[in-house]
């Protein structure tokens, strides 16, 4: 039986390992940490005020704890990739859609619902945003229909492609970019619109300008062509239940899953690979008793690297040219979840949440790039909390944008989040409203949609084909969101055993 070693226990690694096991291969999955699922996992928020102190709210608050999502809370329904996997795992009956309410956008000058008629914040009908833009900016945007199709759709000199920022700025003007598109780019992709390749995040949009006569019409057509229903869905109880189901499935299929096992290096052998690891000692030994780590080597026919971009670059660097390895921007994404006891939020004053444009920090002292009103967005979250209690999640960190707050302490971030939540929700909030708080940090990965990155990934995979027996998958390769990650992981698993 052929043996494959999968390096990385995020959703990509778990999904690829399952695909390989289904094909009859012997699979060992190695995860460097004790946590499985990567950016998908449970977040338990327990009763407590800011600074970990007892809440200042009245003692009669019945809140004790709630389990939410630490990272990804939903998946895009533009394809059936995730839904198909959930069906195979017996979770199809747990799929839920968010409440049908708009998201809002906060600009330095206005607070308004995000237009629903287009894509990426690009309006599909300019009349929807006339009041929000003002007459001058609206008239500038209307020039879109009179401009030649070549304007904004061709790569600027010396660049590798057309960014979302370049396309929108050229056709609709800076005001539309700042008010609607930049907040979506920052909130969804954690990157500036000027870094994102429009062909990666909205395939067909650039070509649609010539076909439909304007960017606005192209955005409307792309939205109309999307599958009917909600653009995203989740799981009752949280997306982290997917990880538990995948692990149970792997156990049933005999996959050897090893936690806390770091891969030190990959060595090519004559007909396969030798994987050098550092992991826990055997149970019952002296080394195990003192918590020592021990080295080991594993043999495999194939190795599938399903790690972060940084780990992939470290492991693959000895086997492929450096020019095809991922670039590694620095930074962090921080998520702050607050559980608030305040019936004023029952009205969901900002729908399912707020995306924040750059410049709002200077104008209003808001550092968050986005707020999700989780208990207004998901019925299962609302039902998990006592009456009059709400869960909100604020996101910080934007590549190519505002300064990263990753060096701030958890306490200062909790207080920053409470201030920002009050500003964005339009409801003054004080520490007395906080009955639970939790901070989660993720190292910022390379945005898949960055200009030139898709070509680099293609060159990397070509180089790996030349090496033989070495494969790659993961969010930094596949793109933002579970729909992209799951689809790519299944393709990668199939490629190994084909």
C-alpha positions in Angstrom: 0.0 0.0 0.0 1.4 3.4 -1.0 2.0 5.8 1.9 1.5 9.5 2.0 2.5 11.9 4.8 0.4 15.0 5.1 2.1 17.9 6.9 -0.4 20.3 8.6 -3.6 19.7 10.4 -5.7 22.6 9.3 -8.9 22.0 7.2 -6.8 21.7 4.1 -4.6 18.9 5.6 -7.6 17.1 7.2 -9.6 17.2 3.9 -6.7 16.1 1.8 -5.9 13.3 4.2 -9.5 12.1 4.0 -9.3 12.1 0.2 -6.2 10.0 0.2 -7.6 7.5 2.7 -10.7 7.1 0.6 -8.5 6.2 -2.3 -6.9 3.4 -0.2 -3.6 5.0 0.6 -1.9 4.7 4.0 -1.9 8.2 5.5 0.0 9.8 8.3 -1.0 13.3 9.2 1.5 15.5 11.2 0.5 18.6 13.0 3.1 20.8 14.8 0.7 22.1 17.5 -1.8 20.4 19.8 -4.6 22.2 18.0 -6.2 20.8 14.9 -8.2 22.8 12.4 -5.9 25.8 11.8 -8.1 28.9 11.6 -11.2 26.8 12.2 -11.8 26.0 15.8 -13.9 26.5 18.9 -13.8 29.6 21.0 -15.1 29.2 24.5 -16.0 32.6 26.1 -16.6 32.3 29.8 -18.1 34.7 32.2 -15.7 37.5 33.1 -15.3 41.3 32.6 -12.5 43.2 31.0 -9.0 42.4 32.4 -10.4 38.9 33.3 -12.2 40.5 36.3 -15.7 39.7 37.5 -18.2 41.5 35.3 -19.4 44.9 36.5 -22.9 44.0 35.2 -25.7 43.1 37.7 -25.1 39.8 39.4 -28.4 38.5 38.1 -26.9 38.1 34.6 -27.3 34.3 33.9 -24.5 34.1 31.4 -21.8 31.6 32.2 -20.2 30.5 28.9 -20.8 30.1 25.2 -18.9 28.2 22.5 -18.5 30.2 19.2 -16.0 30.1 16.3 -12.4 31.2 16.9 -11.8 31.9 13.2 -13.9 31.1 10.1 -17.6 31.2 10.9 -19.0 30.6 7.5 -18.4 29.3 3.9 -19.2 30.8 0.5 -21.9 29.0 -1.4 -20.6 30.1 -4.8 -19.7 26.4 -5.3 -20.8 23.1 -3.7 -17.4 22.2 -2.4 -18.1 22.6 1.3 -21.7 21.5 1.1 -20.7 18.3 -0.6 -18.1 17.6 2.0 -20.6 18.3 4.8 -23.0 16.0 3.2 -20.5 13.2 3.1 -19.7 13.8 6.8 -23.4 13.6 7.8 -23.6 17.3 8.6 -25.9 18.5 5.7 -28.8 18.8 8.1 -26.8 21.2 10.3 -26.2 23.8 7.5 -27.8 27.2 8.3 -27.9 30.5 6.6 -27.5 33.9 8.2 -30.4 36.2 9.0 -31.5 38.2 6.0 -30.3 41.6 7.1 -27.8 44.0 5.4 -24.2 44.6 6.5 -23.3 48.3 6.9 -20.2 50.3 6.0 -18.6 53.0 8.1 -16.7 55.7 6.2 -15.0 58.8 7.6 -18.1 60.7 6.5 -21.1 58.4 6.7 -22.6 55.2 8.1 -24.8 53.3 5.6 -26.0 49.8 4.5 -23.6 48.2 2.0 -25.1 48.0 -1.5 -26.5 44.5 -2.2 -26.7 44.8 -6.0 -23.1 44.3 -6.9 -19.9 42.5 -5.9 -16.9 43.4 -3.8 -18.8 46.5 -2.7 -19.0 47.7 -6.4 -22.6 48.8 -6.7 -24.7 47.2 -9.4 -27.0 50.2 -9.5 -25.7 53.7 -8.9 -29.1 54.9 -7.8 -28.7 52.7 -4.7 -25.7 54.8 -3.5 -26.6 58.3 -4.8 -27.4 59.7 -1.4 -24.5 58.0 0.3 -22.0 59.3 -2.3 -23.3 62.8 -2.7 -24.0 64.5 -6.0 -20.4 65.2 -7.1 -19.1 61.7 -6.5 -22.2 60.1 -7.9 -21.8 62.1 -11.2 -18.2 61.1 -11.3 -19.2 57.4 -11.0 -21.8 57.8 -13.8 -18.9 58.5 -16.2 -18.3 54.7 -16.0 -20.9 54.1 -18.7 -19.3 56.6 -21.1 -15.7 55.5 -20.7 -14.0 53.2 -23.3 -13.9 49.6 -22.1 -10.1 49.8 -22.1 -10.0 52.3 -19.2 -9.0 50.6 -16.0 -9.2 47.1 -17.5 -5.6 46.9 -18.8 -2.6 46.4 -16.6 -0.7 49.6 -15.8 2.8 49.7 -17.2 5.3 47.6 -15.2 2.6 45.6 -13.3 1.6 41.9 -13.3 -2.2 42.5 -13.6 -5.1 44.7 -12.7 -5.8 45.4 -9.1 -9.3 45.9 -7.7 -8.3 49.4 -6.6 -7.0 50.4 -10.1 -10.1 49.2 -11.8 -12.6 50.9 -9.5 -10.6 54.1 -9.2 -10.3 54.5 -13.0 -13.9 53.8 -13.8 -15.9 54.9 -10.7 -13.6 57.3 -8.9 -11.9 57.4 -5.5 -15.1 58.0 -3.5 -16.7 54.7 -4.5 -13.4 52.9 -3.8 -13.0 54.5 -0.4 -16.7 54.2 0.7 -17.6 50.7 -0.5 -14.8 48.7 -2.1 -11.9 49.3 0.2 -13.9 48.2 3.4 -14.9 44.9 1.7 -11.3 44.3 0.6 -10.0 44.9 4.1 -12.8 43.0 5.9 -12.8 39.9 3.6 -9.2 39.7 2.4 -7.3 41.6 5.1 -5.6 43.6 2.3 -5.7 46.9 0.5 -7.8 46.9 -2.7 -4.6 48.0 -4.5 -3.0 44.6 -3.6 -5.8 42.4 -4.8 -5.9 41.0 -8.3 -9.4 41.5 -9.7 -9.2 38.4 -11.8 -8.6 36.3 -8.6 -11.3 37.7 -6.4 -14.0 38.4 -9.1 -13.3 36.3 -12.2 -15.0 37.6 -15.2 -15.6 41.1 -13.8 -12.9 42.8 -15.9 -14.0 41.1 -19.2 -17.6 42.0 -18.3 -16.9 45.7 -18.6 -16.6 45.3 -22.4 -19.5 42.9 -22.6 -21.9 45.0 -20.6 -20.7 48.5 -21.3 -19.6 49.5 -17.7 -18.2 48.3 -14.5 -21.5 48.8 -12.7 -23.3 46.7 -15.3 -20.6 44.0 -15.1 -20.9 43.9 -11.3 -24.7 43.6 -11.5 -24.4 40.8 -14.1 -21.8 38.9 -12.0 -24.1 39.1 -9.0 -27.1 38.0 -11.0 -25.2 34.9 -12.2 -24.4 33.8 -8.6 -26.3 30.9 -7.2 -29.7 31.8 -5.7 -30.0 32.3 -2.0 -27.5 33.4 0.6 -23.9 34.0 -0.5 -22.7 32.3 2.7 -23.8 29.6 5.0 -22.6 28.1 8.3 -23.1 25.2 10.7 -25.5 25.1 13.6 -23.1 25.1 16.6 -20.3 26.7 14.6 -18.0 25.8 11.7 -15.6 24.2 14.2 -17.9 21.2 14.2 -16.5 20.4 10.8 -13.1 19.8 12.3 -14.5 17.4 14.8 -16.3 15.5 12.0 -13.2 15.3 9.9 -11.1 13.9 12.7 -13.8 11.3 13.5 -13.9 10.3 9.8 -10.1 10.0 9.7 -10.0 7.8 12.8 -12.6 5.6 11.2 -10.5 5.3 8.1 -7.4 4.4 10.0 -5.4 7.6 9.4 -2.5 8.0 11.8 -3.0 11.6 13.2 -0.1 12.9 15.3 -0.3 16.1 17.1 2.5 18.2 18.5 4.8 16.7 15.9 6.9 19.3 14.0 8.5 18.4 10.6 12.1 19.5 10.8 13.0 18.8 7.1 12.2 16.7 4.1 14.8 14.5 2.5 14.6 13.0 -1.0 15.4 9.3 -1.2 15.8 7.2 -4.3 12.2 6.3 -4.6 10.4 8.5 -2.1 10.8 10.8 0.9 12.3 10.7 4.4 10.5 13.0 6.8 12.5 14.1 9.9 10.3 15.0 12.8 10.5 16.3 16.4 7.6 15.2 18.6 6.5 13.8 21.9 8.3 10.9 23.5 6.8 7.5 23.7 4.3 7.2 26.6 5.7 5.7 29.8 9.4 6.5 29.0 11.6 8.8 31.1 11.6 11.3 28.2 7.8 11.3 28.3 7.9 11.9 32.1 10.1 15.0 31.9 8.4 16.4 28.8 11.4 15.8 26.5 11.0 15.9 22.7 12.4 13.1 20.5 13.5 12.9 16.9 12.1 10.4 14.5 12.1 9.7 10.8 9.2 8.5 8.6 9.3 7.1 5.1 6.8 7.9 2.5 6.1 7.6 -1.2 4.6 11.1 -1.3 4.5 14.2 0.9 1.7 16.7 0.8 2.5 20.0 2.5 -0.6 21.7 3.8 0.8 24.3 6.1 1.0 28.1 6.3 3.0 29.9 3.7 5.9 30.4 6.1 6.1 26.7 6.9 5.8 25.7 3.3 8.6 28.0 2.3 10.8 26.5 5.0 10.1 22.9 4.0 10.1 23.3 0.3 13.1 25.7 0.0 15.7 22.9 -0.3 13.8 21.3 -3.3 12.5 24.1 -5.5 14.0 27.4 -6.8 13.5 30.3 -4.4 11.8 32.4 -7.1 8.7 30.2 -6.9 8.4 30.2 -3.1 5.7 32.4 -1.4 6.5 35.9 -0.3 5.9 36.4 3.4 4.4 39.7 4.5 4.5 40.4 8.2 1.5 41.2 10.4 -1.3 39.7 12.5 -5.0 39.5 12.4 -6.6 39.8 15.8 -10.2 38.8 16.5 -11.8 40.1 19.7 -15.1 38.6 20.8 -17.3 40.4 23.4 -20.4 39.0 25.0 -22.5 42.0 26.0 -25.5 42.3 28.3 -27.5 45.0 26.7 -31.1 44.7 25.4 -30.6 47.8 23.3 -28.8 45.6 20.9 -31.9 43.4 20.4 -32.9 45.7 17.5 -29.6 44.8 15.6 -29.0 48.5 14.9 -26.3 47.7 12.2 -27.8 44.5 10.7 -25.3 41.7 10.7 -22.3 44.0 11.2 -20.2 46.8 9.9 -17.2 47.0 7.5 -14.9 49.9 8.2 -13.2 52.1 5.6 -9.6 53.3 6.1 -9.5 56.8 7.6 -12.2 56.1 10.1 -9.6 55.7 12.9 -8.5 59.3 12.4 -12.0 60.6 12.0 -13.8 58.6 14.8 -11.1 56.8 16.7 -12.1 53.3 15.4 -9.3 50.9 14.8 -11.3 47.8 13.9 -11.6 46.9 10.2 -14.9 45.0 10.7 -17.5 44.1 13.3 -19.8 41.1 13.1 -22.9 41.1 15.2 -22.8 37.4 15.6 -26.0 37.0 17.6 -27.9 39.1 15.0 -26.3 37.2 12.1 -26.8 33.6 13.3 -30.0 32.3 15.0 -28.0 29.6 16.7 -25.7 32.1 18.4 -28.7 34.1 19.6 -30.4 31.0 21.0 -27.2 30.0 22.9 -27.2 33.3 24.8 -29.6 34.5 27.5 -32.2 37.1 26.6 -30.8 40.6 26.2 -27.2 39.2 25.7 -25.3 39.6 22.5 -22.0 38.4 20.9 -20.0 40.7 18.7 -16.7 40.0 17.1 -14.3 42.8 16.0 -11.4 42.2 13.6 -8.0 44.1 13.6 -5.1 44.0 11.1 -5.0 44.8 7.4 -2.1 44.1 5.1 -1.1 47.1 3.1 -3.4 49.3 5.2 -3.7 50.5 8.8 -1.0 49.7 11.3 -1.2 46.2 12.8 -2.3 46.1 16.4 -0.6 42.7 16.9 1.8 44.0 19.6 -1.0 45.2 21.8 -1.9 43.3 24.9 -5.1 41.3 25.1 -6.4 43.7 27.8 -5.9 46.8 25.7 -7.4 45.1 22.7 -10.5 44.2 24.7 -10.9 47.8 25.8 -10.3 49.1 22.2 -12.9 46.6 20.9 -15.5 47.8 23.5 -14.9 51.4 22.4 -15.1 50.5 18.7 -18.2 48.4 19.2 -20.0 51.3 20.8 -19.0 53.6 18.0 -19.9 51.2 15.2 -23.2 50.0 16.7 -24.3 53.5 17.7 -25.0 52.3 21.3 -22.7 53.7 24.0 -21.1 50.8 25.8 -19.2 50.6 29.1 -17.3 47.9 30.9 -20.4 47.2 32.9 -22.0 45.7 29.7 -19.2 43.1 29.2 -19.9 39.7 30.6 -17.3 37.8 28.6 -14.3 38.6 26.4 -11.7 36.7 24.4 -8.9 37.6 22.0 -7.6 35.3 19.3 -4.5 36.1 17.1 -3.7 34.7 13.7 -0.4 35.2 11.8 -1.3 37.1 8.6 -0.8 34.8 5.6 -0.1 35.9 2.1 -3.2 37.1 0.3 -3.8 34.6 -2.5 -5.3 37.4 -4.6 -2.2 39.6 -4.5 -1.0 40.7 -8.0 1.3 38.1 -9.4 0.7 35.5 -6.7 -1.5 33.2 -8.9 1.3 32.9 -11.4 3.9 32.2 -8.6 1.7 29.4 -7.3 1.4 27.9 -10.8 5.2 28.0 -11.2 5.6 26.4 -7.8 3.3 23.5 -8.6 5.2 23.0 -11.9 8.5 22.9 -10.0 7.0 20.4 -7.6 5.9 18.2 -10.5 9.5 18.2 -11.7 10.7 17.1 -8.2 8.2 14.3 -8.0 6.2 13.0 -5.0 6.0 16.5 -3.4 2.7 18.4 -3.3 1.2 21.5 -1.8 -2.2 22.8 -0.7 -3.5 25.2 1.9 -5.2 28.6 2.2 -2.2 30.6 1.0 -2.3 28.5 -2.3 -6.1 28.0 -2.7 -7.4 31.5 -1.7 -9.5 33.1 0.9 -12.3 31.1 2.5 -13.3 27.5 3.1 -14.9 27.0 -0.3 -11.5 27.6 -2.0 -9.5 25.6 0.6 -11.7 22.5 0.6 -11.9 22.4 -3.2 -8.1 22.8 -3.6 -7.4 20.2 -0.9 -9.6 17.6 -2.6 -7.9 18.3 -5.9 -4.5 17.9 -4.3 -5.4 14.7 -2.7 -6.7 13.3 -6.0 -3.5 14.4 -7.7 -1.4 12.4 -5.3 -3.2 9.1 -5.8 -4.0 9.5 -9.5 
